[in-house]
Amino acid sequence: MPPRRRIPVAAGREALAAWGRGGADRPTTAMAVRFSLEELAAIAPGRSLEVRVPPFGAVQCVEGSVHRRGTPPAVVEMSPETWLGLVTGALTWDDAVASGAVDASGERSDLSGLLPLDLG
């Protein structure tokens, strides 16, 4: 079963576009992050990886071992700015990891094959 959509696609795309133009306010940035996390979960369903973008959201995704309680077997965490840069293609996974902007641990924590998201 696909994850339940909370943010309408048009509103999420507009929030991402506003962030891309620069100067997005906090609520718009939060919507862009949450929408893009929903999109990630939709294209990579599963529960073996948790992607955290504090303070705005987190999602479990990617097929593999099922996570039920506690810390998942793999976790990726980053700032909203880093996440949105990766989502939009303004930042590459390798550059983000090399700079220390991404904290990734465990199996399946390499998101380079999933980012940037195709939101067309």
Beta strands, then each sheet from edge to edge (+ up, - down):
strand 1: 49-53
strand 2: 57-61
strand 3: 74-78
strand 4: 102-105
sheet 1: 2+ 1- 3- 4+
end
